[in-house]
Amino acid sequence: MLPVVFGMVFVISLLKIEFILFILGFALISFVFLMMADSKFQNHIRNYIKRIMSGKKAHGKSDFSLNDQDVFEMKNLKVFFKKMTSGKLIPGKFSVTILGIVGIMCWAFFTGFYWVKLNEEAITLRFGSVNGYKKSGWYWKMPYPVDKVIIKDVTTIHKVNTSILPGCNGKMLTKDENILGVFLTVFWKISDLQQYIFKATDPDGILKVATESIARQIVANHNAEECLTVGRTVIGAKIKHSLSQLLNSYNIGIEIVDVQMGKIDPPDSVIDSYRDVQKAKVEKETKRNEAESYANFILPKAKGDAASIINKAEAYKISRIASAKGEFKAFQAKLSAYSKDPEVAKMFMFFDTVNEVLGNSKSMNIVDSNVIVMNQDHTVENVVGNITRNGHINNVKEMPNMKEMQK
């Protein structure tokens, strides 16, 4: 018995005041019908009320009772209902009426339970006015028409498709005065259950009209090229933002989750030309991608070749500068020797040149006022006597050079 009592207390705590009011109402109605059913019972009640109001206390048996036999039988619930249905305890037509009322009250009690799911919210109306909000869980309501419960799914994303097609009533002009047909999909969910129930009588219709109005304004601020290509995502985001602001001002309890732009087509009369243009743009983009791919392949190679050439040029530059510096120093030495004895310097410069040019020749003939004849073995048959220290040279390689002259 104790677990049953605790269970009833727990259920009452969950169902709160509605359950208690129902039980009290049931007891009151039963009491009234009992009074209507038995005149003896009514007399006992009247006498008891009079004694209470007069301040007298009941002595012995209380008037607020049936006879001892009836009280004893009423303690046995089965006997009580048996006598009530047979008309012995409550005579007349009232026995059937009470049974019907008890049945209706039981039906109203057990059908008053309802369950709110995790993805749902419920709003309770009592005589048409908002009585409370319910989250997920078990609840009990008063029977209709006292209470009415409206349960809605507040997490499911709903979808509305709308289109604005080119035509007499569906023109959508762009910023550059082109005509486009736009297909839009709006995703929404319930954000405020009370506003949605009482103000959003036709949410799909409201969304379609509002979306078309906002879309016309947004598209009118963009060129057709933007709408057809890269600007689609930006335009969709702008439509979502403006549509959310508009619906918030309506206070209809709807939240815009997303707006997706579908097909965007020009009028039928120019759609073939438009497709040709789009095809040409695709080909252009393909060629550009191929060119960029080739450039990415050839440029590193060209840069490597250029770097190699530059490095070689730098090395050649350094070599030439070093060579020029050496030649400059040699020239300075020759100039110094020349300034001391020009004739001797000329002679040795001549010998240097001959040695450099003809040093590897097997035979040479030099025709001048003074003739020098050199054989294949480099022996000299006739040499000018005043050009050597000892008066003759046996071999071209024996000719003095500028270094010896400088010494």
DRENMI-700209 format. One line per 2 residues: number of its first residue (from 0); their letters; for each residue x, y negated, z of C-alpha. Coordinates in steps of 0.2 Angstrom, whole numbers, m for minus. Example, Ala and Ser with C-alpha at 12.3 -4.5 7.8 and 13.67 -1.06 7.14 Angstrom:
# DRENMI-700209
0	as	62/22/39 | 68/5/36;
***
This chain:
# DRENMI-700209
0	ml	0/0/0 | 14/m12/4;
2	pv	22/m12/m13 | 5/m15/m21;
4	vf	3/m30/m10 | 20/m37/m14;
6	gm	16/m34/m32 | 0/m44/m31;
8	vf	9/m58/m23 | 23/m58/m36;
10	vi	10/m58/m50 | 1/m72/m42;
12	sl	17/m82/m40 | 20/m80/m59;
14	lk	2/m85/m64 | 2/m99/m52;
16	ie	m14/m109/m48 | m25/m103/m63;
18	fi	m26/m85/m55 | m31/m91/m38;
20	lf	m44/m103/m45 | m51/m88/m55;
22	il	m52/m77/m40 | m60/m91/m30;
24	gf	m73/m94/m43 | m76/m75/m45;
26	al	m80/m74/m26 | m91/m90/m26;
28	is	m101/m83/m41 | m103/m66/m32;
30	fv	m109/m74/m16 | m122/m85/m25;
32	fl	m129/m70/m34 | m130/m60/m18;
34	mm	m140/m74/m11 | m151/m74/m26;
36	ad	m153/m55/m25 | m159/m53/m7;
38	sk	m170/m65/3 | m165/m56/19;
40	fq	m147/m60/16 | m152/m78/12;
42	nh	m162/m80/29 | m146/m74/38;
44	ir	m136/m87/29 | m148/m101/33;
46	ny	m149/m96/52 | m130/m95/53;
48	ik	m128/m112/45 | m141/m120/57;
50	ri	m132/m112/72 | m115/m119/66;
52	ms	m123/m137/64 | m132/m136/80;
54	gk	m116/m131/90 | m123/m115/96;
56	ka	m113/m99/96 | m119/m82/91;
58	hg	m121/m70/106 | m120/m52/103;
60	ks	m124/m47/85 | m120/m61/73;
62	df	m135/m66/62 | m122/m67/48;
64	sl	m124/m48/45 | m135/m35/38;
66	nd	m141/m21/48 | m129/m9/56;
68	qd	m133/5/43 | m130/m7/28;
70	vf	m114/m14/35 | m108/4/38;
72	em	m112/9/20 | m104/m7/13;
74	kn	m88/m2/20 | m88/13/9;
76	lk	m85/5/m8 | m92/20/m18;
78	vf	m108/21/m8 | m110/2/m10;
80	fk	m109/2/m28 | m120/18/m29;
82	km	m133/9/m19 | m131/m7/m29;
84	ts	m133/1/m46 | m148/12/m40;
86	gk	m157/m4/m33 | m157/2/m15;
88	li	m145/m11/m8 | m150/m25/m20;
90	pg	m167/m22/m26 | m175/m28/m42;
92	kf	m167/m34/m58 | m153/m43/m50;
94	sv	m142/m27/m49 | m140/m25/m68;
96	ti	m136/m44/m69 | m123/m43/m56;
98	lg	m115/m28/m64 | m115/m38/m81;
100	iv	m107/m53/m73 | m94/m43/m64;
102	gi	m90/m34/m80 | m88/m51/m89;
104	mc	m77/m58/m75 | m66/m43/m76;
106	wa	m65/m44/m95 | m61/m63/m94;
108	ff	m47/m59/m81 | m38/m45/m90;
110	tg	m39/m54/m107 | m32/m70/m99;
112	fy	m15/m63/m100 | m3/m69/m114;
114	wv	15/m67/m118 | 26/m80/m125;
116	kl	41/m73/m135 | 59/m80/m134;
118	ne	58/m89/m150 | 41/m97/m146;
120	ea	34/m111/m136 | 16/m112/m130;
122	it	5/m127/m125 | m11/m125/m115;
124	lr	m26/m135/m118 | m39/m137/m104;
126	fg	m56/m144/m110 | m46/m151/m125;
128	sv	m32/m160/m115 | m14/m154/m113;
130	ng	m12/m145/m97 | 6/m139/m99;
132	yk	20/m131/m109 | 26/m113/m107;
134	ks	43/m106/m112 | 45/m87/m114;
136	gw	37/m75/m102 | 20/m69/m96;
138	yw	6/m81/m91 | m12/m81/m87;
140	km	m25/m93/m93 | m43/m97/m89;
142	py	m56/m90/m100 | m62/m99/m116;
144	pv	m69/m113/m117 | m60/m119/m101;
146	dk	m42/m115/m108 | m35/m113/m125;
148	vi	m17/m108/m129 | m8/m113/m145;
150	ik	8/m103/m148 | 21/m108/m161;
152	dv	38/m102/m167 | 50/m116/m163;
154	tt	66/m108/m169 | 62/m101/m187;
156	ih	68/m112/m201 | 54/m116/m213;
158	kv	56/m120/m231 | 48/m132/m243;
160	nt	51/m133/m262 | 48/m149/m271;
162	si	52/m155/m289 | 51/m172/m298;
164	lp	50/m168/m316 | 52/m180/m331;
166	gc	35/m185/m337 | 21/m198/m335;
168	ng	20/m196/m316 | 36/m189/m312;
170	km	50/m200/m319 | 65/m202/m309;
172	lt	76/m216/m315 | 94/m217/m311;
174	kd	105/m232/m309 | 110/m232/m327;
176	en	92/m230/m332 | 92/m212/m337;
178	il	78/m200/m333 | 81/m184/m323;
180	gv	71/m170/m316 | 76/m165/m299;
182	fl	72/m149/m289 | 74/m150/m270;
184	tv	73/m138/m256 | 70/m145/m238;
186	fw	73/m134/m223 | 64/m139/m207;
188	ki	59/m133/m189 | 48/m138/m175;
190	sd	56/m150/m163 | 41/m156/m152;
192	lq	27/m144/m151 | 14/m157/m144;
194	qy	18/m169/m158 | 18/m155/m171;
196	if	1/m148/m166 | m9/m165/m164;
198	ka	0/m175/m178 | 7/m164/m191;
200	td	m10/m158/m199 | m2/m154/m215;
202	pd	17/m152/m213 | 21/m146/m230;
204	gi	11/m159/m238 | 19/m173/m228;
206	lk	37/m166/m231 | 34/m166/m250;
208	va	27/m183/m251 | 41/m190/m240;
210	te	55/m181/m249 | 49/m187/m266;
212	si	49/m205/m260 | 66/m204/m252;
214	ar	73/m195/m267 | 67/m208/m279;
216	qi	76/m222/m269 | 92/m212/m267;
218	va	94/m207/m285 | 90/m224/m291;
220	nh	106/m230/m283 | 117/m217/m292;
222	na	122/m215/m310 | 116/m199/m320;
224	ee	133/m193/m321 | 135/m193/m302;
226	cl	118/m184/m300 | 123/m171/m312;
228	tv	141/m167/m306 | 151/m172/m291;
230	gr	138/m183/m282 | 125/m169/m279;
232	tv	132/m165/m262 | 133/m183/m257;
234	ig	115/m187/m263 | 108/m172/m254;
236	ak	116/m178/m238 | 109/m195/m240;
238	ik	92/m188/m243 | 93/m178/m228;
240	hs	98/m193/m217 | 85/m205/m224;
242	ls	71/m191/m223 | 75/m187/m205;
244	ql	74/m206/m200 | 57/m207/m209;
246	ln	50/m192/m200 | 56/m198/m183;
248	sy	46/m214/m186 | 31/m203/m190;
250	ni	32/m194/m173 | 26/m177/m180;
252	gi	38/m166/m171 | 48/m160/m186;
254	ei	67/m159/m187 | 75/m158/m204;
256	vd	89/m145/m204 | 95/m147/m222;
258	vq	91/m153/m239 | 98/m144/m254;
260	mg	98/m151/m272 | 93/m138/m285;
262	ki	92/m139/m304 | 94/m157/m311;
264	dp	89/m158/m329 | 86/m172/m342;
266	pd	70/m174/m352 | 67/m159/m364;
268	sv	69/m170/m379 | 88/m173/m375;
270	id	92/m157/m366 | 101/m149/m380;
272	sy	112/m164/m383 | 115/m165/m364;
274	rd	120/m146/m364 | 132/m150/m379;
276	vq	140/m164/m369 | 141/m153/m353;
278	ka	150/m139/m364 | 162/m152/m371;
280	kv	166/m158/m353 | 169/m140/m348;
282	ek	181/m137/m363 | 189/m154/m358;
284	et	192/m148/m340 | 198/m131/m347;
286	kr	211/m140/m358 | 216/m151/m344;
288	ne	219/m136/m332 | 229/m127/m345;
290	ae	240/m143/m348 | 242/m145/m330;
292	sy	247/m127/m328 | 260/m129/m343;
294	an	267/m145/m335 | 269/m136/m318;
296	fi	279/m122/m327 | 290/m133/m338;
298	lp	293/m148/m327 | 303/m139/m314;
300	ka	314/m131/m328 | 316/m148/m336;
302	kg	321/m156/m320 | 334/m142/m317;
304	da	341/m145/m334 | 342/m163/m331;
306	as	350/m161/m314 | 363/m149/m322;
308	ii	367/m162/m336 | 368/m176/m323;
310	nk	380/m166/m313 | 391/m162/m328;
312	ae	391/m180/m333 | 396/m185/m315;
314	ay	410/m173/m316 | 416/m179/m333;
316	ki	415/m197/m326 | 426/m193/m312;
318	sr	438/m184/m323 | 439/m198/m336;
320	ia	441/m211/m322 | 455/m201/m315;
322	sa	463/m199/m332 | 461/m217/m336;
324	kg	469/m221/m319 | 484/m210/m324;
326	ef	485/m217/m341 | 485/m235/m333;
328	ka	499/m230/m321 | 509/m223/m336;
330	fq	506/m239/m346 | 511/m249/m332;
332	ak	528/m239/m331 | 530/m241/m350;
334	ls	527/m260/m348 | 539/m261/m335;
336	ay	552/m252/m345 | 548/m262/m360;
338	sk	550/m278/m351 | 567/m273/m346;
340	dp	574/m267/m363 | 561/m268/m378;
342	ev	572/m260/m391 | 576/m245/m380;
344	ak	558/m243/m375 | 552/m243/m393;
346	mf	565/m230/m397 | 559/m218/m383;
348	mf	541/m222/m387 | 545/m216/m405;
350	fd	553/m200/m399 | 539/m197/m387;
352	tv	527/m198/m401 | 537/m187/m413;
354	ne	539/m174/m400 | 520/m174/m396;
356	vl	515/m174/m414 | 528/m163/m422;
358	gn	535/m154/m408 | 527/m137/m413;
360	sk	531/m139/m432 | 543/m127/m440;
362	sm	549/m139/m452 | 547/m158/m454;
364	ni	554/m172/m465 | 554/m190/m460;
366	vd	557/m202/m474 | 563/m219/m469;
368	sn	578/m230/m472 | 587/m218/m460;
370	vi	582/m200/m464 | 581/m187/m451;
372	vm	579/m169/m458 | 574/m155/m447;
374	nq	575/m137/m452 | 564/m122/m447;
376	dh	575/m119/m432 | 573/m137/m427;
378	tv	591/m141/m431 | 594/m159/m437;
380	en	605/m162/m452 | 605/m181/m452;
382	vv	601/m192/m438 | 603/m210/m435;
384	gn	618/m212/m425 | 613/m226/m414;
386	it	597/m218/m407 | 606/m206/m395;
388	rn	619/m207/m382 | 631/m194/m390;
390	gh	627/m199/m408 | 617/m183/m413;
392	in	602/m172/m408 | 602/m153/m411;
394	nv	584/m150/m408 | 568/m160/m408;
396	ke	564/m154/m390 | 581/m162/m385;
398	mp	574/m179/m390 | 573/m190/m374;
400	nm	556/m195/m368 | 549/m210/m359;
402	ke	552/m203/m342 | 570/m200/m346;
404	mq	570/m218/m353 | 563/m225/m337;
406	k	576/m216/m327;
***
